[in-house]
């Protein structure tokens, strides 16, 4: 974001910002405070932000109020609604003159991220699309690889540990271990709930990852190529400071500012990016 702002103005379109009152799912609050967080981040970073007001998943469908359901494939209800959502988003974009459009890759399979990704399957100017790896899900080992295997063919460099083929049982174990170390799990109270949640979440991840292995074999895939942006300490500090302004979400993923820096650094090392931190993006082959 910092580099983009150096190149020119940035507009952020927030799609799922409709909240029917305050709702708390685990430690995350979905409600009016998120508007204040977005405004604070926009002022701090210097970007413009527009809200489309579409209902966030838990308000759109009661089943999504169970955390496990949010990370499953979009249901028929979402798919029937997709053309209307696409028409609205494309209508908004038609009013804007822009050079590049950043959209979620859908890493982690959050249903709202995946639906937003699917919106742009029908976007005509594919050369303007740049897919970002959804933070902080992309910091879980193998999460980006599993998502790419769902939707894309892609080249892998031998030095990139985050995308190399891997023993799937070991991949699950590494992902489960990393998820157990997130603030979301560590902050669960009382302690007995935390102890029970770790194995339950590990089993859930095993089934989820297995489901996506089977889905990937039949998918119609597009060819993706990677590009990345590496940055130094000043930009990393700026990024983390901005992330921390989204307090209702930041505390669910990171125990502290230091934990956030360490997590981003680990992601950077796995993907063998230069610098102390990096962001990786994907574009359709031939559109570079």
PASEBA-1860 file (N, C-alpha, C; in nm, 3 decimals):
! residues 288
1> XXXXXXXX> 0.082/-0.120/0.000/0.000/0.000/0.000/0.086/0.126/0.000 ~ 0.193/0.126/0.082/0.280/0.243/0.089/0.339/0.276/-0.047 ~ 0.387/0.172/-0.117/0.445/0.194/-0.250/0.341/0.244/-0.348 ~ 0.220/0.188/-0.342/0.113/0.232/-0.431/0.080/0.379/-0.408 ~ 0.079/0.419/-0.283/0.047/0.559/-0.252/0.155/0.653/-0.301 ~ 0.278/0.604/-0.311/0.385/0.687/-0.367/0.364/0.709/-0.515 ~ 0.299/0.611/-0.580/0.280/0.619/-0.725/0.158/0.699/-0.764 ~ 0.063/0.718/-0.672/-0.057/0.793/-0.705/-0.169/0.764/-0.606
9> XXXXXXXX> -0.285/0.825/-0.626/-0.395/0.805/-0.531/-0.446/0.661/-0.533 ~ -0.491/0.615/-0.416/-0.543/0.479/-0.399/-0.685/0.488/-0.344 ~ -0.775/0.416/-0.408/-0.913/0.406/-0.361/-0.939/0.263/-0.316 ~ -0.991/0.246/-0.196/-1.026/0.116/-0.143/-1.179/0.103/-0.144 ~ -1.228/0.001/-0.213/-1.372/-0.030/-0.212/-1.395/-0.144/-0.114 ~ -1.461/-0.117/-0.005/-1.493/-0.219/0.094/-1.631/-0.274/0.063 ~ -1.638/-0.400/0.029/-1.763/-0.459/-0.021/-1.856/-0.497/0.093 ~ -1.807/-0.580/0.186/-1.895/-0.638/0.288/-1.887/-0.556/0.417
17> XXXXXXXX> -1.961/-0.448/0.419/-1.958/-0.356/0.533/-2.098/-0.330/0.588 ~ -2.190/-0.423/0.564/-2.324/-0.410/0.618/-2.336/-0.490/0.747 ~ -2.368/-0.421/0.858/-2.378/-0.486/0.988/-2.515/-0.455/1.048 ~ -2.592/-0.559/1.076/-2.725/-0.541/1.134/-2.714/-0.542/1.286 ~ -2.652/-0.437/1.340/-2.622/-0.434/1.483/-2.486/-0.494/1.508 ~ -2.442/-0.494/1.633/-2.313/-0.550/1.669/-2.326/-0.700/1.692 ~ -2.229/-0.774/1.641/-2.226/-0.919/1.656/-2.083/-0.959/1.689 ~ -2.068/-1.042/1.791/-1.935/-1.087/1.832/-1.921/-1.235/1.800
25> XXXXXXXX> -1.821/-1.266/1.720/-1.789/-1.405/1.688/-1.649/-1.429/1.743 ~ -1.641/-1.512/1.847/-1.520/-1.527/1.926/-1.481/-1.387/1.975 ~ -1.360/-1.340/1.948/-1.322/-1.208/1.998/-1.346/-1.096/1.901 ~ -1.385/-1.127/1.778/-1.401/-1.025/1.674/-1.541/-0.966/1.679 ~ -1.547/-0.834/1.677/-1.675/-0.765/1.678/-1.706/-0.717/1.537 ~ -1.824/-0.751/1.487/-1.871/-0.703/1.358/-1.974/-0.595/1.387 ~ -1.940/-0.470/1.361/-2.033/-0.363/1.390/-1.978/-0.227/1.353 ~ -2.038/-0.124/1.409/-2.008/0.013/1.371/-1.862/0.051/1.393
33> XXXXXXXX> -1.795/-0.011/1.490/-1.657/0.029/1.518/-1.565/0.003/1.399 ~ -1.606/-0.087/1.310/-1.521/-0.115/1.194/-1.517/0.004/1.098 ~ -1.622/0.084/1.095/-1.618/0.206/1.013/-1.514/0.303/1.067 ~ -1.507/0.313/1.200/-1.410/0.402/1.262/-1.268/0.354/1.238 ~ -1.249/0.222/1.244/-1.116/0.166/1.218/-1.072/0.195/1.075 ~ -1.162/0.177/0.980/-1.129/0.203/0.840/-1.096/0.350/0.819 ~ -1.173/0.438/0.880/-1.147/0.581/0.867/-1.012/0.619/0.926 ~ -0.978/0.559/1.039/-0.849/0.589/1.102/-0.734/0.540/1.015
41> XXXXXXXX> -0.746/0.420/0.957/-0.640/0.367/0.871/-0.627/0.449/0.744 ~ -0.740/0.491/0.687/-0.736/0.572/0.565/-0.666/0.705/0.591 ~ -0.696/0.766/0.705/-0.632/0.893/0.739/-0.482/0.874/0.764 ~ -0.447/0.765/0.829/-0.307/0.737/0.861/-0.225/0.708/0.736 ~ -0.280/0.627/0.646/-0.206/0.586/0.526/-0.219/0.688/0.413 ~ -0.334/0.755/0.406/-0.354/0.853/0.301/-0.429/0.802/0.180 ~ -0.512/0.696/0.199/-0.594/0.647/0.088/-0.739/0.689/0.108 ~ -0.816/0.680/0.001/-0.959/0.709/0.006/-1.034/0.577/0.019
49> XXXXXXXX> -1.141/0.577/0.096/-1.215/0.453/0.121/-1.363/0.474/0.097 ~ -1.423/0.381/0.021/-1.568/0.381/-0.002/-1.626/0.250/0.049 ~ -1.742/0.257/0.109/-1.810/0.139/0.160/-1.931/0.107/0.073 ~ -1.941/-0.020/0.029/-2.054/-0.061/-0.053/-2.171/-0.111/0.031 ~ -2.146/-0.147/0.156/-2.254/-0.182/0.247/-2.322/-0.315/0.225 ~ -2.260/-0.405/0.148/-2.317/-0.539/0.134/-2.304/-0.613/0.267 ~ -2.400/-0.700/0.298/-2.401/-0.766/0.427/-2.282/-0.857/0.447 ~ -2.213/-0.840/0.559/-2.108/-0.932/0.598/-2.168/-1.070/0.618
57> XXXXXXXX> -2.087/-1.175/0.592/-2.138/-1.311/0.587/-2.227/-1.350/0.705 ~ -2.190/-1.324/0.831/-2.276/-1.367/0.942/-2.412/-1.300/0.946 ~ -2.426/-1.185/0.883/-2.556/-1.118/0.877/-2.635/-1.164/0.754 ~ -2.565/-1.217/0.657/-2.628/-1.260/0.533/-2.690/-1.399/0.547 ~ -2.630/-1.481/0.632/-2.675/-1.619/0.647/-2.642/-1.666/0.789 ~ -2.742/-1.704/0.869/-2.718/-1.741/1.009/-2.612/-1.849/1.027 ~ -2.603/-1.943/0.932/-2.504/-2.051/0.946/-2.362/-1.997/0.950 ~ -2.338/-1.880/0.891/-2.205/-1.822/0.890/-2.165/-1.763/1.026
65> XXXXXXXX> -2.255/-1.767/1.122/-2.218/-1.721/1.255/-2.138/-1.826/1.330 ~ -2.131/-1.947/1.276/-2.039/-2.048/1.325/-1.910/-2.035/1.246 ~ -1.801/-2.013/1.316/-1.675/-1.978/1.252/-1.634/-2.080/1.145 ~ -1.656/-2.209/1.172/-1.614/-2.311/1.076/-1.684/-2.301/0.943 ~ -1.807/-2.252/0.941/-1.884/-2.244/0.817/-1.834/-2.132/0.725 ~ -1.768/-2.032/0.782/-1.722/-1.918/0.703/-1.612/-1.959/0.605 ~ -1.540/-2.066/0.636/-1.425/-2.105/0.555/-1.456/-2.226/0.467 ~ -1.582/-2.244/0.434/-1.623/-2.348/0.342/-1.665/-2.283/0.210
73> XXXXXXXX> -1.674/-2.360/0.102/-1.709/-2.301/-0.028/-1.842/-2.228/-0.024 ~ -1.858/-2.123/-0.105/-1.986/-2.051/-0.112/-2.101/-2.147/-0.140 ~ -2.212/-2.125/-0.071/-2.329/-2.210/-0.090/-2.412/-2.157/-0.208 ~ -2.515/-2.233/-0.244/-2.599/-2.197/-0.359/-2.657/-2.056/-0.345 ~ -2.691/-2.020/-0.223/-2.747/-1.886/-0.198/-2.650/-1.777/-0.239 ~ -2.521/-1.796/-0.208/-2.418/-1.700/-0.248/-2.402/-1.696/-0.401 ~ -2.404/-1.813/-0.461/-2.382/-1.821/-0.606/-2.497/-1.761/-0.685 ~ -2.620/-1.776/-0.635/-2.735/-1.713/-0.700/-2.726/-1.560/-0.692
81> XXXXXXXX> -2.669/-1.511/-0.585/-2.657/-1.367/-0.561/-2.539/-1.306/-0.636 ~ -2.442/-1.391/-0.674/-2.318/-1.343/-0.734/-2.339/-1.250/-0.854 ~ -2.427/-1.281/-0.951/-2.443/-1.190/-1.065/-2.487/-1.049/-1.024 ~ -2.574/-1.041/-0.924/-2.619/-0.909/-0.878/-2.504/-0.833/-0.812 ~ -2.426/-0.903/-0.731/-2.310/-0.840/-0.667/-2.211/-0.794/-0.773 ~ -2.187/-0.879/-0.872/-2.095/-0.846/-0.980/-2.142/-0.720/-1.054 ~ -2.270/-0.712/-1.083/-2.324/-0.597/-1.154/-2.303/-0.470/-1.073 ~ -2.322/-0.479/-0.943/-2.306/-0.359/-0.860/-2.160/-0.315/-0.854
89> XXXXXXXX> -2.070/-0.410/-0.832/-1.928/-0.374/-0.823/-1.877/-0.322/-0.957 ~ -1.913/-0.386/-1.065/-1.869/-0.339/-1.196/-1.926/-0.200/-1.225 ~ -2.047/-0.175/-1.178/-2.106/-0.043/-1.195/-2.027/0.065/-1.123 ~ -1.982/0.033/-1.001/-1.900/0.128/-0.925/-1.765/0.150/-0.994 ~ -1.705/0.043/-1.042/-1.575/0.056/-1.107/-1.585/0.131/-1.240 ~ -1.702/0.123/-1.304/-1.722/0.195/-1.429/-1.719/0.346/-1.413 ~ -1.732/0.394/-1.290/-1.730/0.538/-1.262/-1.589/0.589/-1.235 ~ -1.492/0.497/-1.230/-1.358/0.531/-1.184/-1.257/0.509/-1.295
97> XXXXXXXX> -1.162/0.601/-1.306/-1.050/0.584/-1.398/-0.932/0.531/-1.318 ~ -0.889/0.409/-1.347/-0.781/0.350/-1.267/-0.686/0.272/-1.357 ~ -0.565/0.251/-1.305/-0.462/0.178/-1.379/-0.456/0.031/-1.341 ~ -0.483/0.001/-1.214/-0.471/-0.136/-1.166/-0.576/-0.163/-1.060 ~ -0.619/-0.289/-1.056/-0.725/-0.330/-0.964/-0.675/-0.447/-0.882 ~ -0.663/-0.430/-0.752/-0.618/-0.535/-0.663/-0.739/-0.605/-0.602 ~ -0.743/-0.737/-0.617/-0.856/-0.814/-0.566/-0.802/-0.933/-0.487 ~ -0.881/-0.988/-0.395/-0.831/-1.099/-0.312/-0.812/-1.227/-0.391
105> XXXXXXXX> -0.703/-1.298/-0.359/-0.682/-1.430/-0.416/-0.776/-1.532/-0.352 ~ -0.815/-1.505/-0.229/-0.904/-1.597/-0.158/-0.830/-1.696/-0.071 ~ -0.705/-1.664/-0.034/-0.628/-1.751/0.055/-0.700/-1.763/0.189 ~ -0.711/-1.885/0.238/-0.781/-1.908/0.364/-0.926/-1.944/0.347 ~ -0.982/-1.917/0.227/-1.118/-1.957/0.191/-1.228/-1.887/0.269 ~ -1.201/-1.771/0.326/-1.312/-1.694/0.387/-1.415/-1.669/0.277 ~ -1.540/-1.701/0.304/-1.641/-1.702/0.198/-1.656/-1.566/0.131 ~ -1.647/-1.456/0.207/-1.660/-1.324/0.147/-1.542/-1.292/0.057
113> XXXXXXXX> -1.424/-1.338/0.093/-1.306/-1.318/0.008/-1.318/-1.400/-0.120 ~ -1.366/-1.523/-0.107/-1.381/-1.609/-0.225/-1.488/-1.554/-0.319 ~ -1.599/-1.508/-0.264/-1.705/-1.451/-0.347/-1.653/-1.328/-0.421 ~ -1.578/-1.243/-0.352/-1.521/-1.124/-0.417/-1.425/-1.165/-0.528 ~ -1.344/-1.267/-0.503/-1.255/-1.318/-0.608/-1.336/-1.364/-0.729 ~ -1.445/-1.435/-0.706/-1.527/-1.488/-0.814/-1.594/-1.378/-0.896 ~ -1.621/-1.265/-0.833/-1.680/-1.152/-0.904/-1.597/-1.118/-1.028 ~ -1.464/-1.126/-1.015/-1.377/-1.077/-1.122/-1.340/-1.184/-1.224
121> XXXXXXXX> -1.400/-1.302/-1.212/-1.383/-1.402/-1.317/-1.438/-1.350/-1.451 ~ -1.533/-1.258/-1.442/-1.597/-1.206/-1.563/-1.547/-1.065/-1.599 ~ -1.442/-1.018/-1.532/-1.391/-0.884/-1.562/-1.319/-0.885/-1.696 ~ -1.353/-0.792/-1.782/-1.301/-0.791/-1.919/-1.154/-0.754/-1.923 ~ -1.114/-0.653/-1.849/-0.976/-0.603/-1.854/-0.887/-0.684/-1.759 ~ -0.864/-0.810/-1.796/-0.788/-0.899/-1.709/-0.646/-0.848/-1.686 ~ -0.592/-0.771/-1.779/-0.456/-0.721/-1.763/-0.445/-0.619/-1.651 ~ -0.557/-0.567/-1.603/-0.554/-0.471/-1.493/-0.565/-0.537/-1.355
129> XXXXXXXX> -0.589/-0.669/-1.353/-0.610/-0.739/-1.227/-0.479/-0.781/-1.164 ~ -0.468/-0.758/-1.035/-0.356/-0.806/-0.956/-0.415/-0.868/-0.829 ~ -0.388/-0.997/-0.809/-0.447/-1.070/-0.697/-0.352/-1.067/-0.578 ~ -0.401/-1.021/-0.465/-0.317/-1.017/-0.345/-0.346/-1.139/-0.257 ~ -0.243/-1.181/-0.184/-0.257/-1.291/-0.090/-0.320/-1.238/0.039 ~ -0.434/-1.292/0.073/-0.514/-1.241/0.183/-0.440/-1.255/0.316 ~ -0.414/-1.142/0.379/-0.353/-1.143/0.513/-0.465/-1.148/0.618 ~ -0.442/-1.213/0.725/-0.320/-1.283/0.764/-0.324/-1.433/0.734
137> XXXXXXXX> -0.425/-1.476/0.656/-0.435/-1.619/0.623/-0.313/-1.668/0.547 ~ -0.254/-1.582/0.464/-0.139/-1.624/0.385/-0.018/-1.653/0.474 ~ -0.021/-1.610/0.599/0.091/-1.636/0.691/0.086/-1.776/0.749 ~ -0.025/-1.848/0.732/-0.033/-1.988/0.774/0.040/-2.073/0.670 ~ 0.135/-2.157/0.711/0.209/-2.238/0.614/0.117/-2.316/0.521 ~ 0.148/-2.311/0.392/0.082/-2.386/0.285/-0.055/-2.329/0.245 ~ -0.102/-2.225/0.312/-0.236/-2.173/0.281/-0.243/-2.119/0.138 ~ -0.141/-2.044/0.097/-0.142/-1.990/-0.039/-0.133/-2.103/-0.141
145> XXXXXXXX> -0.049/-2.203/-0.117/-0.036/-2.315/-0.209/-0.169/-2.387/-0.228 ~ -0.240/-2.411/-0.121/-0.368/-2.481/-0.131/-0.469/-2.399/-0.211 ~ -0.471/-2.270/-0.191/-0.564/-2.187/-0.265/-0.528/-2.183/-0.414 ~ -0.400/-2.168/-0.444/-0.357/-2.168/-0.584/-0.390/-2.300/-0.652 ~ -0.373/-2.410/-0.579/-0.403/-2.540/-0.637/-0.552/-2.553/-0.671 ~ -0.637/-2.478/-0.601/-0.780/-2.475/-0.633/-0.807/-2.414/-0.770 ~ -0.733/-2.308/-0.804/-0.777/-2.221/-0.913/-0.676/-2.200/-1.023 ~ -0.550/-2.241/-1.004/-0.447/-2.194/-1.097/-0.342/-2.300/-1.126
153> XXXXXXXX> -0.275/-2.281/-1.238/-0.146/-2.343/-1.261/-0.042/-2.232/-1.243 ~ 0.075/-2.268/-1.192/0.172/-2.163/-1.158/0.311/-2.226/-1.150 ~ 0.410/-2.145/-1.179/0.549/-2.190/-1.171/0.598/-2.177/-1.028 ~ 0.684/-2.270/-0.987/0.740/-2.268/-0.852/0.892/-2.266/-0.863 ~ 0.955/-2.172/-0.797/1.101/-2.169/-0.793/1.148/-2.262/-0.682 ~ 1.259/-2.331/-0.704/1.307/-2.429/-0.604/1.334/-2.369/-0.467 ~ 1.359/-2.239/-0.461/1.390/-2.176/-0.332/1.267/-2.136/-0.254 ~ 1.149/-2.144/-0.315/1.026/-2.096/-0.250/0.961/-2.209/-0.171
161> XXXXXXXX> 0.988/-2.213/-0.041/0.936/-2.320/0.044/0.784/-2.313/0.061 ~ 0.725/-2.197/0.035/0.583/-2.182/0.060/0.496/-2.247/-0.047 ~ 0.555/-2.278/-0.165/0.476/-2.331/-0.276/0.521/-2.467/-0.326 ~ 0.632/-2.516/-0.276/0.684/-2.644/-0.321/0.590/-2.759/-0.284 ~ 0.580/-2.861/-0.368/0.503/-2.981/-0.331/0.554/-3.035/-0.198 ~ 0.461/-3.087/-0.118/0.494/-3.120/0.020/0.416/-3.242/0.064 ~ 0.474/-3.320/0.154/0.399/-3.429/0.215/0.275/-3.371/0.283 ~ 0.156/-3.417/0.244/0.034/-3.351/0.286/0.006/-3.365/0.436
169> XXXXXXXX> 0.046/-3.478/0.494/0.027/-3.493/0.638/0.116/-3.394/0.714 ~ 0.238/-3.379/0.666/0.329/-3.283/0.729/0.281/-3.139/0.707 ~ 0.228/-3.113/0.588/0.174/-2.979/0.560/0.060/-2.947/0.655 ~ -0.030/-3.045/0.676/-0.140/-3.023/0.770/-0.086/-2.996/0.910 ~ 0.013/-3.074/0.952/0.067/-3.056/1.086/0.128/-2.916/1.103 ~ 0.200/-2.869/1.004/0.260/-2.736/1.013/0.153/-2.627/1.015 ~ 0.049/-2.642/0.933/-0.059/-2.544/0.931/-0.133/-2.543/1.064 ~ -0.162/-2.661/1.118/-0.234/-2.670/1.245/-0.151/-2.610/1.359
177> XXXXXXXX> -0.022/-2.637/1.358/0.066/-2.583/1.462/0.070/-2.430/1.456 ~ 0.080/-2.376/1.334/0.083/-2.231/1.318/-0.049/-2.168/1.363 ~ -0.161/-2.233/1.327/-0.291/-2.179/1.366/-0.308/-2.183/1.517 ~ -0.255/-2.287/1.582/-0.265/-2.298/1.728/-0.189/-2.186/1.797 ~ -0.091/-2.128/1.727/-0.010/-2.020/1.785/-0.064/-1.881/1.755 ~ -0.178/-1.872/1.688/-0.236/-1.741/1.663/-0.304/-1.688/1.789 ~ -0.321/-1.559/1.794/-0.388/-1.498/1.909/-0.531/-1.550/1.924 ~ -0.596/-1.582/1.811/-0.732/-1.634/1.814/-0.742/-1.755/1.906
185> XXXXXXXX> -0.643/-1.845/1.899/-0.644/-1.964/1.982/-0.588/-1.937/2.121 ~ -0.481/-1.861/2.129/-0.417/-1.838/2.258/-0.503/-1.756/2.354 ~ -0.592/-1.674/2.299/-0.673/-1.587/2.384/-0.803/-1.651/2.431 ~ -0.829/-1.773/2.389/-0.952/-1.840/2.432/-0.951/-1.863/2.583 ~ -1.062/-1.833/2.645/-1.079/-1.854/2.789/-1.209/-1.926/2.816 ~ -1.215/-2.009/2.920/-1.108/-2.045/3.013/-1.007/-2.139/2.949 ~ -0.906/-2.177/3.024/-0.795/-2.255/2.969/-0.842/-2.389/2.914 ~ -0.944/-2.449/2.977/-0.991/-2.578/2.930/-1.050/-2.568/2.788
193> XXXXXXXX> -1.115/-2.455/2.760/-1.167/-2.432/2.625/-1.053/-2.423/2.526 ~ -0.945/-2.357/2.565/-0.828/-2.343/2.479/-0.766/-2.480/2.451 ~ -0.756/-2.563/2.553/-0.698/-2.696/2.537/-0.783/-2.783/2.445 ~ -0.914/-2.771/2.454/-1.003/-2.850/2.370/-1.008/-2.796/2.227 ~ -0.994/-2.664/2.212/-1.008/-2.600/2.081/-0.894/-2.636/1.987 ~ -0.774/-2.653/2.040/-0.659/-2.681/1.954/-0.674/-2.812/1.877 ~ -0.703/-2.925/1.942/-0.722/-3.047/1.863/-0.846/-3.042/1.774 ~ -0.953/-2.977/1.821/-1.074/-2.966/1.739/-1.046/-2.886/1.612
201> XXXXXXXX> -0.972/-2.777/1.626/-0.936/-2.695/1.510/-0.843/-2.771/1.416 ~ -0.753/-2.851/1.472/-0.661/-2.930/1.389/-0.738/-3.031/1.304 ~ -0.838/-3.094/1.363/-0.920/-3.189/1.288/-0.998/-3.117/1.178 ~ -1.051/-2.999/1.212/-1.124/-2.919/1.114/-1.033/-2.884/0.996 ~ -0.909/-2.840/1.025/-0.814/-2.805/0.920/-0.780/-2.927/0.833 ~ -0.765/-3.041/0.896/-0.735/-3.163/0.821/-0.845/-3.193/0.719 ~ -0.969/-3.182/0.762/-1.082/-3.208/0.673/-1.093/-3.100/0.565 ~ -1.070/-2.975/0.605/-1.079/-2.864/0.509/-0.972/-2.877/0.401
209> XXXXXXXX> -0.850/-2.904/0.442/-0.742/-2.918/0.346/-0.764/-3.039/0.255 ~ -0.817/-3.146/0.312/-0.848/-3.263/0.231/-0.956/-3.236/0.129 ~ -1.056/-3.157/0.169/-1.164/-3.122/0.077/-1.109/-3.043/-0.042 ~ -1.017/-2.954/-0.017/-0.964/-2.872/-0.126/-0.866/-2.949/-0.213 ~ -0.803/-3.051/-0.160/-0.720/-3.137/-0.245/-0.806/-3.208/-0.349 ~ -0.923/-3.256/-0.306/-1.010/-3.327/-0.400/-1.076/-3.233/-0.499 ~ -1.110/-3.112/-0.457/-1.173/-3.017/-0.547/-1.076/-2.969/-0.653 ~ -0.949/-2.958/-0.618/-0.850/-2.902/-0.710/-0.830/-2.988/-0.834
217> XXXXXXXX> -0.853/-3.118/-0.822/-0.827/-3.207/-0.936/-0.922/-3.182/-1.052 ~ -1.042/-3.133/-1.024/-1.142/-3.115/-1.129/-1.160/-2.970/-1.172 ~ -1.085/-2.880/-1.111/-1.107/-2.737/-1.137/-1.056/-2.696/-1.274 ~ -1.125/-2.600/-1.335/-1.075/-2.535/-1.456/-0.981/-2.424/-1.410 ~ -0.854/-2.434/-1.450/-0.754/-2.346/-1.393/-0.698/-2.248/-1.496 ~ -0.660/-2.132/-1.446/-0.592/-2.032/-1.527/-0.445/-2.028/-1.488 ~ -0.362/-1.983/-1.578/-0.218/-1.975/-1.551/-0.187/-1.843/-1.480 ~ -0.124/-1.854/-1.364/-0.087/-1.738/-1.284/0.065/-1.727/-1.277
225> XXXXXXXX> 0.112/-1.604/-1.269/0.254/-1.579/-1.242/0.264/-1.483/-1.125 ~ 0.374/-1.497/-1.051/0.391/-1.420/-0.928/0.477/-1.297/-0.951 ~ 0.450/-1.195/-0.873/0.537/-1.079/-0.861/0.536/-1.040/-0.714 ~ 0.635/-0.967/-0.671/0.640/-0.935/-0.528/0.699/-0.797/-0.506 ~ 0.669/-0.744/-0.390/0.722/-0.616/-0.345/0.790/-0.639/-0.211 ~ 0.918/-0.609/-0.204/0.992/-0.620/-0.078/1.015/-0.481/-0.021 ~ 1.019/-0.472/0.110/1.039/-0.341/0.171/1.118/-0.351/0.300 ~ 1.169/-0.236/0.340/1.257/-0.228/0.457/1.184/-0.194/0.585
233> XXXXXXXX> 1.262/-0.157/0.686/1.208/-0.140/0.820/1.106/-0.027/0.829 ~ 1.133/0.084/0.763/1.041/0.199/0.774/0.903/0.164/0.719 ~ 0.899/0.103/0.601/0.771/0.066/0.542/0.703/-0.046/0.621 ~ 0.782/-0.139/0.676/0.723/-0.244/0.759/0.659/-0.184/0.883 ~ 0.728/-0.092/0.948/0.671/-0.027/1.066/0.540/0.044/1.032 ~ 0.540/0.111/0.918/0.420/0.184/0.874/0.305/0.087/0.848 ~ 0.338/-0.026/0.786/0.236/-0.126/0.756/0.176/-0.182/0.885 ~ 0.260/-0.219/0.979/0.211/-0.279/1.103/0.132/-0.178/1.185
241> XXXXXXXX> 0.176/-0.053/1.186/0.100/0.051/1.256/-0.040/0.065/1.196 ~ -0.049/0.057/1.064/-0.179/0.066/0.998/-0.265/-0.056/1.030 ~ -0.206/-0.174/1.029/-0.279/-0.296/1.062/-0.336/-0.289/1.203 ~ -0.259/-0.235/1.295/-0.302/-0.229/1.435/-0.422/-0.138/1.454 ~ -0.446/-0.046/1.361/-0.562/0.042/1.371/-0.693/-0.035/1.353 ~ -0.686/-0.153/1.291/-0.804/-0.239/1.278/-0.811/-0.329/1.403 ~ -0.834/-0.266/1.517/-0.822/-0.334/1.645/-0.915/-0.453/1.661 ~ -1.036/-0.447/1.604/-1.132/-0.556/1.622/-1.087/-0.683/1.552
249> XXXXXXXX> -0.993/-0.672/1.458/-0.942/-0.789/1.387/-0.796/-0.820/1.423 ~ -0.717/-0.716/1.442/-0.575/-0.733/1.470/-0.553/-0.825/1.590 ~ -0.628/-0.804/1.696/-0.607/-0.881/1.819/-0.651/-1.026/1.805 ~ -0.725/-1.057/1.700/-0.764/-1.196/1.676/-0.653/-1.276/1.611 ~ -0.562/-1.208/1.544/-0.455/-1.277/1.472/-0.319/-1.263/1.538 ~ -0.299/-1.153/1.611/-0.167/-1.126/1.667/-0.179/-1.090/1.816 ~ -0.086/-1.144/1.894/-0.085/-1.114/2.037/-0.034/-0.973/2.065 ~ 0.052/-0.924/1.977/0.114/-0.793/1.999/0.171/-0.744/1.867
257> XXXXXXXX> 0.222/-0.624/1.872/0.288/-0.569/1.754/0.410/-0.654/1.716 ~ 0.484/-0.696/1.817/0.602/-0.777/1.794/0.565/-0.912/1.730 ~ 0.453/-0.968/1.773/0.406/-1.094/1.717/0.370/-1.076/1.569 ~ 0.311/-0.963/1.536/0.276/-0.934/1.397/0.401/-0.925/1.311 ~ 0.502/-0.852/1.359/0.628/-0.838/1.284/0.693/-0.975/1.263 ~ 0.693/-1.058/1.368/0.755/-1.190/1.357/0.679/-1.278/1.258 ~ 0.547/-1.269/1.258/0.466/-1.350/1.167/0.490/-1.309/1.022 ~ 0.494/-1.180/0.995/0.520/-1.132/0.860/0.661/-1.169/0.814
265> XXXXXXXX> 0.756/-1.165/0.908/0.892/-1.203/0.874/0.904/-1.352/0.839 ~ 0.829/-1.435/0.912/0.829/-1.578/0.885/0.771/-1.607/0.747 ~ 0.663/-1.539/0.712/0.603/-1.552/0.578/0.705/-1.515/0.471 ~ 0.778/-1.408/0.492/0.877/-1.360/0.396/0.988/-1.463/0.378 ~ 1.035/-1.522/0.488/1.144/-1.619/0.479/1.099/-1.746/0.407 ~ 0.975/-1.792/0.431/0.928/-1.913/0.366/0.923/-1.897/0.214 ~ 0.884/-1.777/0.169/0.873/-1.753/0.026/1.003/-1.698/-0.035 ~ 1.107/-1.688/0.049/1.240/-1.646/0.004/1.236/-1.510/-0.066
273> XXXXXXXX> 1.161/-1.419/-0.009/1.157/-1.284/-0.064/1.274/-1.203/-0.010 ~ 1.313/-1.102/-0.084/1.420/-1.016/-0.038/1.365/-0.915/0.064 ~ 1.458/-0.857/0.141/1.416/-0.759/0.239/1.370/-0.826/0.367 ~ 1.330/-0.747/0.465/1.285/-0.802/0.593/1.138/-0.838/0.588 ~ 1.067/-0.788/0.487/0.927/-0.825/0.469/0.891/-0.808/0.323 ~ 0.781/-0.871/0.283/0.742/-0.867/0.142/0.594/-0.895/0.129 ~ 0.541/-0.857/0.016/0.404/-0.891/-0.023/0.411/-0.952/-0.162 ~ 0.344/-1.066/-0.179/0.345/-1.134/-0.309/0.208/-1.119/-0.373
281> XXXXXXXX> 0.209/-1.096/-0.505/0.086/-1.078/-0.583/0.089/-1.175/-0.700 ~ -0.028/-1.197/-0.758/-0.040/-1.289/-0.870/-0.119/-1.222/-0.983 ~ -0.075/-1.246/-1.105/-0.147/-1.195/-1.220/-0.159/-1.305/-1.324 ~ -0.255/-1.291/-1.411/-0.278/-1.392/-1.513/-0.162/-1.392/-1.613 ~ -0.118/-1.510/-1.648/-0.007/-1.523/-1.743/-0.043/-1.457/-1.876 ~ 0.050/-1.374/-1.923/0.027/-1.303/-2.049/-0.029/-1.164/-2.030 ~ -0.066/-1.129/-1.905/-0.121/-0.995/-1.882/-0.019/-0.899/-1.823 ~ 0.103/-0.951/-1.797/0.206/-0.865/-1.738/0.253/-0.759/-1.837
END
